Amino acid sequence: MYELNAERMYELNAERMYELNAERMYELNVERMYELNAERMYELNAERMYELNSERMYELNAERMYAERMYELNAERMYELNAERMYELNAERMYELNAQKHNRKSATCQG
């Protein structure tokens, strides 16, 4: 009887240990899956942040290049406008000087 009880206790203990081990393995697997998922999510987030940063840097560079080009074009246009205006002012001044010279000659001839 004692031997049967001992055998039965051994079987029950073995079953319980198996159950406990199975539960613990399940817990460990769940924990590991959680860790792996957390690591993967971190990696994916890091990759996405890198992509977003790359996209933003590209946009900022494009905006900067556009701004620089617009500045250059504006500077060129201002230079052209200034040159045109200087040409016009010089032409006006030459016309005035010629008119004054002509007026002086006319005054000298009449006087």
Secondary structure per residue as TSV (DSSP state, phi and psi in degrees):
chain	resnum	aa	ss	phi	psi
A	1	M	-	360.0	-45.1
A	2	Y	H	-61.7	-41.2
A	3	E	H	-64.7	-41.3
A	4	L	H	-63.1	-42.7
A	5	N	H	-63.0	-42.2
A	6	A	H	-64.2	-43.3
A	7	E	H	-62.4	-43.9
A	8	R	H	-64.0	-41.2
A	9	M	H	-64.1	-39.2
A	10	Y	H	-62.8	-45.4
A	11	E	H	-62.2	-45.0
A	12	L	H	-62.5	-42.6
A	13	N	H	-63.3	-40.7
A	14	A	H	-64.9	-43.1
A	15	E	H	-61.8	-44.3
A	16	R	H	-65.1	-40.4
A	17	M	H	-64.3	-39.8
A	18	Y	H	-62.7	-45.0
A	19	E	H	-61.2	-45.7
A	20	L	H	-62.9	-43.3
A	21	N	H	-63.1	-41.5
A	22	A	H	-63.4	-43.9
A	23	E	H	-61.3	-44.6
A	24	R	H	-65.8	-41.1
A	25	M	H	-62.7	-40.3
A	26	Y	H	-61.7	-46.7
A	27	E	H	-59.3	-45.4
A	28	L	H	-63.2	-40.8
A	29	N	H	-64.3	-41.8
A	30	V	H	-62.7	-45.4
A	31	E	H	-59.5	-44.9
A	32	R	H	-65.0	-41.4
A	33	M	H	-62.6	-39.6
A	34	Y	H	-62.2	-45.6
A	35	E	H	-61.1	-45.9
A	36	L	H	-62.6	-42.4
A	37	N	H	-63.5	-41.6
A	38	A	H	-63.0	-43.5
A	39	E	H	-61.5	-45.4
A	40	R	H	-64.9	-40.8
A	41	M	H	-62.8	-40.1
A	42	Y	H	-61.5	-45.8
A	43	E	H	-61.3	-45.5
A	44	L	H	-63.2	-41.2
A	45	N	H	-64.6	-41.1
A	46	A	H	-63.2	-44.2
A	47	E	H	-60.9	-44.5
A	48	R	H	-64.5	-41.7
A	49	M	H	-62.5	-40.1
A	50	Y	H	-62.5	-44.1
A	51	E	H	-61.8	-45.5
A	52	L	H	-63.3	-41.8
A	53	N	H	-64.0	-40.4
A	54	S	H	-62.8	-45.0
A	55	E	H	-61.1	-44.0
A	56	R	H	-66.0	-40.9
A	57	M	H	-62.9	-39.8
A	58	Y	H	-62.2	-44.9
A	59	E	H	-61.7	-45.0
A	60	L	H	-63.7	-41.0
A	61	N	H	-64.2	-40.8
A	62	A	H	-63.7	-43.5
A	63	E	H	-61.6	-42.6
A	64	R	H	-64.9	-44.6
A	65	M	H	-62.0	-41.2
A	66	Y	H	-63.1	-44.8
A	67	A	H	-62.5	-43.5
A	68	E	H	-62.5	-43.6
A	69	R	H	-64.6	-41.4
A	70	M	H	-62.7	-39.7
A	71	Y	H	-61.9	-45.2
A	72	E	H	-61.3	-45.1
A	73	L	H	-63.6	-40.8
A	74	N	H	-64.4	-41.1
A	75	A	H	-63.4	-44.2
A	76	E	H	-60.5	-44.8
A	77	R	H	-64.6	-41.3
A	78	M	H	-63.0	-40.1
A	79	Y	H	-61.7	-45.4
A	80	E	H	-61.7	-44.8
A	81	L	H	-63.2	-41.5
A	82	N	H	-64.1	-40.7
A	83	A	H	-63.9	-44.5
A	84	E	H	-60.1	-43.8
A	85	R	H	-66.3	-41.4
A	86	M	H	-62.8	-40.4
A	87	Y	H	-60.9	-45.4
A	88	E	H	-62.3	-45.3
A	89	L	H	-63.2	-41.0
A	90	N	H	-63.3	-40.8
A	91	A	H	-64.2	-43.6
A	92	E	H	-61.0	-44.4
A	93	R	H	-64.7	-42.5
A	94	M	H	-61.4	-41.3
A	95	Y	H	-61.9	-44.3
A	96	E	H	-62.7	-44.3
A	97	L	H	-63.1	-41.8
A	98	N	H	-64.6	-38.5
A	99	A	H	-65.5	-42.8
A	100	Q	H	-62.8	-43.9
A	101	K	H	-61.4	-44.0
A	102	H	H	-64.3	-40.8
A	103	N	H	-63.7	-38.5
A	104	R	H	-67.1	-40.8
A	105	K	H	-64.4	-41.3
A	106	S	H	-63.7	-41.7
A	107	A	H	-65.4	-38.3
A	108	T	H	-68.5	-40.8
A	109	C	H	-67.4	-35.6
A	110	Q	H	-77.7	-27.8
A	111	G	-	-87.9	360.0
